[in-house]
Amino acid sequence: MGSTSSGQQADARDRDDEGRARNARPRDGLGRPLPYGADGVERQPEGVVRTPERSVAEAQELLDAGKPFHAHEVFEDAWKSGPEEERALWRGLAQLAVGLTHAARGNVTGGARLLRRGAGAVEEWASDTGTQRPYGMDLAGLAGWARELAEDVERSGGAVDAGLRAPHLRQ
């Protein structure tokens, strides 16, 4: 049996209480794995069902705190637990948060690509449904923020401060 770079056996995976594979390594504020035993930030619980309004409020708190990776987890929960007709909206919002995460990590190409993909997704959802401000969110403003940030990231070629560049979901 092979081993990993950490010396653990390849099949010795972290598991949750139900036996599902779940990486237990601590993570930093941008979701990057840290060595086992390091102090990380508290992880966002997965699979939480929230009201859409609570999802927006919680994601905004995380974005404002410079934790877009964690905000993406909130949007992902909404996408997976919400009604079928809203899944594309929440998936697009998750892409925006992941785009900001990559931009903050210094991944210029991935950050810009995901920001643009998320912008297109929320615009398409708004166009398809005729809903421009679901749950008080300004989808046109978010799409504009994402495209502007994508251009800034490509122009500068460096990492951005996630907290300072966080979007305002409700304008």
Z-matrix of the N, CA and C atoms (Angstrom, degrees):
N
C 1 1.439
C 2 1.517 1 109.29
N 3 1.323 2 118.15 1 137.88
C 4 1.456 3 122.62 2 -177.08
C 5 1.508 4 111.74 3 -77.40
N 6 1.311 5 114.99 4 168.58
C 7 1.455 6 118.85 5 175.47
C 8 1.514 7 108.55 6 -126.89
N 9 1.313 8 114.77 7 162.14
C 10 1.456 9 121.29 8 179.98
C 11 1.518 10 108.92 9 -91.86
N 12 1.330 11 116.12 10 175.71
C 13 1.462 12 119.98 11 179.24
C 14 1.517 13 111.68 12 -64.28
N 15 1.337 14 118.18 13 -20.23
C 16 1.462 15 120.19 14 178.06
C 17 1.514 16 112.10 15 -85.53
N 18 1.354 17 116.80 16 -2.89
C 19 1.449 18 120.31 17 179.56
C 20 1.517 19 113.21 18 89.78
N 21 1.347 20 117.76 19 -4.80
C 22 1.452 21 120.50 20 177.94
C 23 1.523 22 108.97 21 -76.99
N 24 1.313 23 115.86 22 152.14
C 25 1.456 24 119.13 23 174.53
C 26 1.524 25 108.32 24 -64.35
N 27 1.332 26 116.35 25 144.62
C 28 1.455 27 121.06 26 -175.38
C 29 1.520 28 112.58 27 -60.11
N 30 1.347 29 118.71 28 -29.42
C 31 1.455 30 119.78 29 -179.32
C 32 1.530 31 112.41 30 -93.46
N 33 1.315 32 118.95 31 2.68
C 34 1.461 33 122.85 32 179.31
C 35 1.525 34 108.54 33 -85.92
N 36 1.322 35 115.18 34 76.24
C 37 1.460 36 120.35 35 -175.23
C 38 1.518 37 110.99 36 -93.61
N 39 1.328 38 115.86 37 149.59
C 40 1.451 39 120.60 38 172.80
C 41 1.525 40 107.72 39 -66.17
N 42 1.314 41 116.56 40 139.96
C 43 1.462 42 121.33 41 -179.14
C 44 1.524 43 109.22 42 -134.05
N 45 1.340 44 114.88 43 148.89
C 46 1.459 45 118.85 44 175.81
C 47 1.524 46 109.68 45 -84.22
N 48 1.324 47 117.26 46 -175.40
C 49 1.465 48 121.38 47 -177.00
C 50 1.519 49 113.09 48 -63.22
N 51 1.328 50 117.31 49 -21.31
C 52 1.461 51 121.26 50 179.98
C 53 1.525 52 112.48 51 -97.65
N 54 1.339 53 116.95 52 6.31
C 55 1.453 54 121.18 53 176.65
C 56 1.512 55 115.56 54 86.64
N 57 1.348 56 117.72 55 2.03
C 58 1.460 57 120.48 56 178.27
C 59 1.521 58 109.85 57 -77.64
N 60 1.335 59 115.67 58 144.62
C 61 1.468 60 120.13 59 176.95
C 62 1.525 61 108.45 60 -61.73
N 63 1.325 62 115.95 61 128.18
C 64 1.458 63 121.01 62 -178.83
C 65 1.513 64 106.90 63 -151.61
N 66 1.320 65 117.08 64 117.95
C 67 1.451 66 120.76 65 -178.32
C 68 1.524 67 109.54 66 -68.29
N 69 1.310 68 116.41 67 121.41
C 70 1.464 69 121.68 68 -177.49
C 71 1.521 70 112.79 69 -99.06
N 72 1.334 71 117.77 70 5.62
C 73 1.465 72 118.74 71 179.32
C 74 1.510 73 109.69 72 -63.96
N 75 1.324 74 116.77 73 142.44
C 76 1.465 75 119.10 74 175.37
C 77 1.528 76 109.41 75 -65.06
N 78 1.309 77 115.80 76 155.36
C 79 1.467 78 121.36 77 -179.30
C 80 1.520 79 109.85 78 -130.29
N 81 1.334 80 114.59 79 155.58
C 82 1.457 81 119.28 80 175.80
C 83 1.529 82 108.92 81 -84.72
N 84 1.313 83 116.58 82 -177.40
C 85 1.459 84 121.53 83 -177.03
C 86 1.507 85 115.03 84 -63.54
N 87 1.334 86 117.10 85 -18.34
C 88 1.459 87 120.83 86 177.71
C 89 1.527 88 111.67 87 -103.18
N 90 1.336 89 116.05 88 14.50
C 91 1.456 90 119.99 89 175.31
C 92 1.515 91 115.87 90 82.14
N 93 1.336 92 117.29 91 4.79
C 94 1.466 93 119.51 92 179.20
C 95 1.519 94 109.97 93 -75.85
N 96 1.344 95 117.44 94 136.20
C 97 1.462 96 119.73 95 179.07
C 98 1.523 97 111.33 96 -67.24
N 99 1.317 98 114.31 97 140.33
C 100 1.457 99 123.07 98 175.70
C 101 1.523 100 107.94 99 -110.15
N 102 1.312 101 118.36 100 165.32
C 103 1.470 102 119.60 101 177.56
C 104 1.531 103 110.75 102 -62.03
N 105 1.334 104 116.19 103 148.51
C 106 1.457 105 120.45 104 173.88
C 107 1.523 106 108.47 105 -53.40
N 108 1.317 107 116.69 106 138.11
C 109 1.459 108 121.98 107 178.95
C 110 1.513 109 113.80 108 91.05
N 111 1.331 110 118.17 109 -14.50
C 112 1.464 111 120.76 110 179.04
C 113 1.532 112 109.48 111 -75.33
N 114 1.324 113 115.01 112 156.48
C 115 1.462 114 119.38 113 174.80
C 116 1.516 115 108.62 114 -80.49
N 117 1.297 116 116.49 115 122.51
C 118 1.456 117 121.77 116 176.76
C 119 1.512 118 110.12 117 -118.34
N 120 1.306 119 115.96 118 -177.42
C 121 1.458 120 120.12 119 175.34
C 122 1.524 121 107.80 120 -88.49
N 123 1.314 122 115.45 121 154.81
C 124 1.453 123 120.01 122 179.49
C 125 1.523 124 109.20 123 -60.81
N 126 1.307 125 115.57 124 135.09
C 127 1.462 126 120.50 125 -178.81
C 128 1.512 127 110.35 126 -80.16
N 129 1.307 128 114.27 127 148.69
C 130 1.452 129 121.35 128 176.27
C 131 1.527 130 107.92 129 -74.04
N 132 1.325 131 118.79 130 127.91
C 133 1.458 132 118.70 131 178.27
C 134 1.531 133 109.88 132 -64.57
N 135 1.318 134 116.21 133 145.57
C 136 1.464 135 121.02 134 -178.54
C 137 1.518 136 110.19 135 -101.95
N 138 1.318 137 115.88 136 150.91
C 139 1.455 138 121.58 137 174.81
C 140 1.514 139 114.15 138 78.58
N 141 1.323 140 117.72 139 20.89
C 142 1.463 141 121.18 140 179.78
C 143 1.526 142 108.67 141 -83.67
N 144 1.317 143 115.72 142 130.93
C 145 1.459 144 120.83 143 176.51
C 146 1.523 145 107.29 144 -95.49
N 147 1.331 146 115.46 145 119.04
C 148 1.462 147 122.45 146 -179.38
C 149 1.524 148 108.28 147 -122.34
N 150 1.303 149 116.62 148 161.12
C 151 1.458 150 119.21 149 169.77
C 152 1.526 151 107.03 150 -68.80
N 153 1.321 152 118.65 151 156.16
C 154 1.463 153 119.30 152 176.89
C 155 1.529 154 112.52 153 -57.07
N 156 1.320 155 116.57 154 -39.74
C 157 1.464 156 119.88 155 179.79
C 158 1.526 157 110.90 156 -63.07
N 159 1.324 158 117.07 157 -40.58
C 160 1.475 159 120.90 158 178.58
C 161 1.520 160 110.31 159 -68.05
N 162 1.332 161 116.60 160 -38.31
C 163 1.473 162 120.08 161 177.58
C 164 1.519 163 110.41 162 -59.47
N 165 1.326 164 116.92 163 -45.48
C 166 1.468 165 120.76 164 -179.71
C 167 1.526 166 110.28 165 -64.31
N 168 1.331 167 116.92 166 -45.97
C 169 1.470 168 120.27 167 -178.66
C 170 1.528 169 111.42 168 -63.70
N 171 1.325 170 116.89 169 -44.74
C 172 1.469 171 120.10 170 -178.69
C 173 1.530 172 110.95 171 -66.89
N 174 1.328 173 116.38 172 -42.30
C 175 1.470 174 119.42 173 177.95
C 176 1.524 175 110.66 174 -61.67
N 177 1.330 176 117.72 175 -40.40
C 178 1.467 177 120.39 176 179.68
C 179 1.521 178 110.71 177 -63.87
N 180 1.334 179 117.47 178 -41.16
C 181 1.464 180 120.57 179 177.85
C 182 1.529 181 110.75 180 -59.64
N 183 1.312 182 116.23 181 -42.98
C 184 1.461 183 120.81 182 179.67
C 185 1.524 184 111.74 183 -68.19
N 186 1.321 185 117.14 184 -41.69
C 187 1.468 186 120.55 185 177.31
C 188 1.527 187 110.34 186 -61.13
N 189 1.335 188 116.28 187 -45.91
C 190 1.469 189 120.46 188 179.90
C 191 1.525 190 111.89 189 -61.71
N 192 1.335 191 116.48 190 -29.57
C 193 1.468 192 121.43 191 179.79
C 194 1.528 193 111.96 192 -84.26
N 195 1.344 194 117.55 193 4.13
C 196 1.463 195 120.73 194 179.79
C 197 1.511 196 112.85 195 76.99
N 198 1.337 197 117.49 196 28.17
C 199 1.464 198 122.29 197 -178.39
C 200 1.536 199 111.02 198 -120.76
N 201 1.324 200 117.11 199 63.78
C 202 1.466 201 118.70 200 -178.20
C 203 1.525 202 113.37 201 -65.74
N 204 1.329 203 118.31 202 -28.55
C 205 1.460 204 120.29 203 177.17
C 206 1.527 205 110.00 204 -61.20
N 207 1.323 206 115.77 205 -41.70
C 208 1.457 207 121.12 206 179.89
C 209 1.530 208 110.46 207 -70.48
N 210 1.323 209 117.39 208 -36.46
C 211 1.470 210 120.40 209 176.09
C 212 1.521 211 110.09 210 -63.12
N 213 1.321 212 116.83 211 -37.48
C 214 1.462 213 120.66 212 177.89
C 215 1.528 214 110.52 213 -60.24
N 216 1.345 215 117.28 214 -36.35
C 217 1.463 216 120.84 215 178.17
C 218 1.528 217 110.82 216 -63.65
N 219 1.331 218 117.39 217 -39.13
C 220 1.465 219 121.37 218 177.62
C 221 1.534 220 109.80 219 -64.46
N 222 1.326 221 116.67 220 -45.90
C 223 1.466 222 119.89 221 178.57
C 224 1.530 223 110.85 222 -63.87
N 225 1.323 224 116.59 223 -37.44
C 226 1.460 225 119.88 224 179.49
C 227 1.537 226 110.86 225 -64.99
N 228 1.321 227 117.07 226 -39.59
C 229 1.464 228 119.60 227 175.53
C 230 1.530 229 110.75 228 -60.50
N 231 1.340 230 116.56 229 -42.93
C 232 1.471 231 120.04 230 179.62
C 233 1.522 232 110.68 231 -64.75
N 234 1.318 233 116.69 232 -39.16
C 235 1.462 234 121.14 233 -179.96
C 236 1.524 235 110.50 234 -65.02
N 237 1.314 236 117.22 235 -40.26
C 238 1.460 237 120.71 236 -176.76
C 239 1.533 238 113.03 237 -80.03
N 240 1.336 239 117.81 238 -28.01
C 241 1.459 240 119.76 239 -175.67
C 242 1.526 241 113.46 240 -103.97
N 243 1.321 242 117.12 241 -12.89
C 244 1.457 243 120.18 242 -175.41
C 245 1.515 244 113.25 243 -81.85
N 246 1.318 245 114.82 244 177.25
C 247 1.464 246 119.11 245 178.96
C 248 1.531 247 111.88 246 -65.81
N 249 1.304 248 115.67 247 148.09
C 250 1.474 249 122.36 248 -177.40
C 251 1.527 250 111.60 249 -51.33
N 252 1.326 251 117.51 250 -40.51
C 253 1.467 252 120.44 251 -175.98
C 254 1.536 253 113.38 252 -69.50
N 255 1.337 254 118.06 253 -10.89
C 256 1.470 255 120.93 254 178.12
C 257 1.521 256 112.99 255 -108.08
N 258 1.297 257 118.20 256 -3.75
C 259 1.471 258 119.71 257 -174.10
C 260 1.524 259 112.49 258 -60.55
N 261 1.310 260 117.93 259 -39.78
C 262 1.473 261 120.13 260 -179.90
C 263 1.529 262 110.86 261 -64.55
N 264 1.329 263 117.22 262 -34.76
C 265 1.468 264 120.94 263 177.25
C 266 1.523 265 110.27 264 -62.79
N 267 1.333 266 116.71 265 -52.63
C 268 1.462 267 120.43 266 -176.66
C 269 1.530 268 111.17 267 -67.37
N 270 1.309 269 117.60 268 -34.97
C 271 1.466 270 120.28 269 176.79
C 272 1.530 271 109.40 270 -64.59
N 273 1.325 272 117.95 271 -42.06
C 274 1.460 273 120.94 272 176.97
C 275 1.516 274 112.31 273 -62.36
N 276 1.331 275 116.92 274 -40.48
C 277 1.464 276 120.25 275 177.13
C 278 1.529 277 110.97 276 -65.16
N 279 1.333 278 116.31 277 -38.69
C 280 1.476 279 120.01 278 176.29
C 281 1.524 280 110.02 279 -62.42
N 282 1.331 281 117.40 280 -39.62
C 283 1.465 282 120.47 281 178.45
C 284 1.525 283 110.89 282 -63.82
N 285 1.335 284 117.70 283 -38.46
C 286 1.465 285 120.01 284 177.05
C 287 1.526 286 110.38 285 -61.57
N 288 1.343 287 116.76 286 -44.28
C 289 1.464 288 120.16 287 -179.64
C 290 1.527 289 111.52 288 -65.90
N 291 1.329 290 117.16 289 -39.32
C 292 1.468 291 119.97 290 177.84
C 293 1.530 292 109.98 291 -68.89
N 294 1.319 293 117.08 292 -36.14
C 295 1.466 294 119.90 293 175.99
C 296 1.518 295 111.20 294 -60.45
N 297 1.341 296 116.62 295 -43.84
C 298 1.462 297 120.23 296 176.56
C 299 1.527 298 110.53 297 -64.30
N 300 1.324 299 116.95 298 -38.09
C 301 1.470 300 120.97 299 177.67
C 302 1.525 301 110.27 300 -59.02
N 303 1.324 302 116.38 301 -49.81
C 304 1.467 303 119.88 302 -179.77
C 305 1.527 304 111.50 303 -63.96
N 306 1.319 305 116.55 304 -40.03
C 307 1.466 306 119.81 305 178.70
C 308 1.532 307 110.21 306 -62.74
N 309 1.329 308 117.28 307 -38.80
C 310 1.462 309 120.75 308 179.23
C 311 1.527 310 111.95 309 -71.25
N 312 1.315 311 116.55 310 -27.02
C 313 1.465 312 120.89 311 177.15
C 314 1.528 313 111.99 312 -81.14
N 315 1.340 314 117.18 313 -7.71
C 316 1.460 315 121.09 314 -178.79
C 317 1.513 316 113.94 315 90.37
N 318 1.309 317 118.42 316 8.85
C 319 1.466 318 122.66 317 176.80
C 320 1.532 319 107.60 318 -84.57
N 321 1.306 320 115.88 319 87.37
C 322 1.457 321 122.66 320 -174.06
C 323 1.529 322 111.47 321 -60.59
N 324 1.309 323 117.29 322 -52.24
C 325 1.473 324 121.06 323 -175.78
C 326 1.520 325 111.37 324 -64.09
N 327 1.326 326 116.78 325 -50.37
C 328 1.459 327 120.24 326 -179.02
C 329 1.514 328 112.57 327 -64.84
N 330 1.324 329 116.50 328 -40.83
C 331 1.457 330 120.33 329 179.33
C 332 1.518 331 111.86 330 -62.23
N 333 1.319 332 116.75 331 -50.46
C 334 1.467 333 120.39 332 -179.20
C 335 1.528 334 111.08 333 -62.56
N 336 1.309 335 116.46 334 -42.02
C 337 1.470 336 120.38 335 -179.24
C 338 1.527 337 111.56 336 -62.16
N 339 1.340 338 116.95 337 -46.63
C 340 1.462 339 119.99 338 -178.95
C 341 1.525 340 112.13 339 -70.18
N 342 1.302 341 117.61 340 -34.99
C 343 1.469 342 119.87 341 176.03
C 344 1.530 343 110.42 342 -61.62
N 345 1.315 344 116.45 343 -45.15
C 346 1.473 345 119.57 344 179.19
C 347 1.535 346 111.86 345 -67.93
N 348 1.331 347 116.39 346 -39.60
C 349 1.468 348 119.84 347 179.07
C 350 1.530 349 109.95 348 -63.39
N 351 1.327 350 116.85 349 -44.62
C 352 1.459 351 120.52 350 178.30
C 353 1.522 352 112.20 351 -63.65
N 354 1.339 353 116.41 352 -40.50
C 355 1.470 354 120.05 353 177.43
C 356 1.523 355 110.60 354 -59.86
N 357 1.320 356 116.14 355 -45.86
C 358 1.458 357 120.12 356 178.79
C 359 1.515 358 111.77 357 -63.05
N 360 1.321 359 116.85 358 -38.63
C 361 1.467 360 121.04 359 -178.47
C 362 1.525 361 111.82 360 -65.78
N 363 1.339 362 117.84 361 -45.11
C 364 1.465 363 118.52 362 -179.24
C 365 1.524 364 111.09 363 -70.84
N 366 1.317 365 116.90 364 -34.48
C 367 1.475 366 119.28 365 175.93
C 368 1.530 367 110.85 366 -65.79
N 369 1.316 368 116.71 367 -42.64
C 370 1.464 369 120.34 368 179.43
C 371 1.526 370 110.34 369 -63.50
N 372 1.329 371 117.39 370 -42.49
C 373 1.453 372 120.51 371 178.85
C 374 1.528 373 109.89 372 -61.81
N 375 1.323 374 117.28 373 -45.16
C 376 1.469 375 121.15 374 179.59
C 377 1.527 376 110.80 375 -60.98
N 378 1.320 377 116.44 376 -42.69
C 379 1.464 378 120.86 377 179.47
C 380 1.530 379 111.35 378 -65.59
N 381 1.323 380 116.18 379 -44.65
C 382 1.461 381 120.72 380 -178.04
C 383 1.522 382 112.54 381 -66.02
N 384 1.331 383 117.01 382 -35.49
C 385 1.470 384 120.37 383 -175.68
C 386 1.527 385 113.28 384 -98.55
N 387 1.334 386 116.43 385 -15.38
C 388 1.462 387 119.24 386 -175.41
C 389 1.520 388 112.55 387 72.78
N 390 1.315 389 116.80 388 17.60
C 391 1.466 390 122.61 389 -178.86
C 392 1.517 391 108.91 390 -111.03
N 393 1.317 392 115.92 391 111.66
C 394 1.464 393 120.54 392 -176.94
C 395 1.524 394 113.51 393 -93.77
N 396 1.348 395 116.78 394 -23.10
C 397 1.468 396 119.96 395 -175.38
C 398 1.527 397 111.38 396 -133.14
N 399 1.325 398 118.37 397 61.93
C 400 1.466 399 119.13 398 179.15
C 401 1.525 400 110.90 399 -66.51
N 402 1.318 401 114.97 400 131.81
C 403 1.471 402 121.47 401 178.05
C 404 1.532 403 111.77 402 54.94
N 405 1.330 404 116.00 403 29.68
C 406 1.455 405 121.92 404 178.18
C 407 1.515 406 114.91 405 81.36
N 408 1.335 407 117.78 406 1.26
C 409 1.473 408 120.18 407 -179.91
C 410 1.525 409 110.03 408 -79.65
N 411 1.311 410 115.47 409 142.96
C 412 1.464 411 123.10 410 178.25
C 413 1.529 412 108.19 411 -96.99
N 414 1.347 413 116.09 412 91.30
C 415 1.465 414 119.39 413 -174.65
C 416 1.525 415 112.60 414 -65.73
N 417 1.324 416 117.79 415 -37.55
C 418 1.466 417 119.50 416 178.08
C 419 1.528 418 110.15 417 -65.27
N 420 1.324 419 116.56 418 -41.15
C 421 1.459 420 120.43 419 177.41
C 422 1.522 421 112.33 420 -64.22
N 423 1.341 422 117.18 421 -39.74
C 424 1.466 423 120.84 422 177.68
C 425 1.523 424 111.54 423 -64.77
N 426 1.333 425 116.10 424 -41.39
C 427 1.465 426 119.35 425 178.56
C 428 1.524 427 110.47 426 -63.69
N 429 1.318 428 116.99 427 -41.60
C 430 1.461 429 120.43 428 177.37
C 431 1.518 430 112.13 429 -64.12
N 432 1.344 431 116.79 430 -42.48
C 433 1.467 432 121.22 431 176.68
C 434 1.532 433 110.28 432 -58.20
N 435 1.327 434 115.98 433 -45.87
C 436 1.463 435 120.39 434 -176.23
C 437 1.521 436 111.81 435 -64.32
N 438 1.302 437 116.91 436 -43.77
C 439 1.475 438 119.59 437 -179.56
C 440 1.530 439 111.23 438 -67.31
N 441 1.314 440 116.24 439 -39.55
C 442 1.469 441 119.70 440 177.78
C 443 1.527 442 110.59 441 -64.07
N 444 1.327 443 117.07 442 -43.55
C 445 1.458 444 120.16 443 178.90
C 446 1.523 445 110.65 444 -64.80
N 447 1.328 446 117.55 445 -40.33
C 448 1.469 447 120.61 446 178.13
C 449 1.531 448 110.47 447 -58.28
N 450 1.327 449 116.39 448 -43.96
C 451 1.470 450 119.97 449 178.11
C 452 1.520 451 111.02 450 -64.32
N 453 1.335 452 117.32 451 -43.32
C 454 1.463 453 121.03 452 179.73
C 455 1.525 454 111.48 453 -61.50
N 456 1.334 455 116.16 454 -42.77
C 457 1.463 456 121.19 455 -179.70
C 458 1.527 457 110.16 456 -62.89
N 459 1.318 458 116.34 457 -45.00
C 460 1.469 459 119.71 458 179.58
C 461 1.524 460 111.48 459 -66.15
N 462 1.312 461 116.69 460 -38.58
C 463 1.469 462 120.51 461 -179.03
C 464 1.528 463 110.85 462 -67.74
N 465 1.340 464 117.12 463 -43.93
C 466 1.464 465 120.35 464 -176.12
C 467 1.527 466 112.16 465 -81.25
N 468 1.334 467 116.59 466 -31.67
C 469 1.458 468 120.46 467 -179.65
C 470 1.508 469 114.96 468 71.93
N 471 1.324 470 116.92 469 10.67
C 472 1.465 471 119.35 470 -178.45
C 473 1.516 472 112.34 471 -129.23
N 474 1.311 473 115.13 472 179.01
C 475 1.458 474 122.00 473 -179.65
C 476 1.526 475 110.95 474 -72.07
N 477 1.313 476 115.28 475 150.43
C 478 1.462 477 121.69 476 176.14
C 479 1.519 478 108.71 477 -109.06
N 480 1.310 479 117.25 478 160.65
C 481 1.455 480 122.79 479 174.44
C 482 1.530 481 107.14 480 -83.46
N 483 1.329 482 116.07 481 113.25
C 484 1.467 483 120.37 482 -174.29
C 485 1.522 484 112.45 483 -61.30
N 486 1.316 485 117.44 484 -38.43
C 487 1.463 486 119.81 485 180.00
C 488 1.516 487 112.75 486 -68.28
N 489 1.332 488 115.82 487 -41.13
C 490 1.462 489 119.42 488 -179.54
C 491 1.527 490 112.01 489 -72.77
N 492 1.305 491 118.09 490 -29.08
C 493 1.465 492 121.61 491 -177.68
C 494 1.531 493 113.81 492 -100.44
N 495 1.337 494 116.25 493 8.90
C 496 1.462 495 120.43 494 -179.37
C 497 1.521 496 111.06 495 -63.16
N 498 1.316 497 116.82 496 142.38
C 499 1.466 498 119.84 497 177.74
C 500 1.521 499 111.10 498 -78.15
N 501 1.315 500 115.15 499 161.64
C 502 1.465 501 122.29 500 170.81
C 503 1.525 502 105.46 501 -102.23
N 504 1.309 503 116.45 502 109.08
C 505 1.462 504 120.30 503 -175.24
C 506 1.523 505 110.99 504 -64.33
N 507 1.315 506 116.48 505 -38.58
C 508 1.473 507 121.57 506 178.70
C 509 1.516 508 107.58 507 -110.47
N 510 1.307 509 116.88 508 114.45
C 511 1.469 510 120.80 509 -178.52
C 512 1.512 511 111.04 510 -97.95
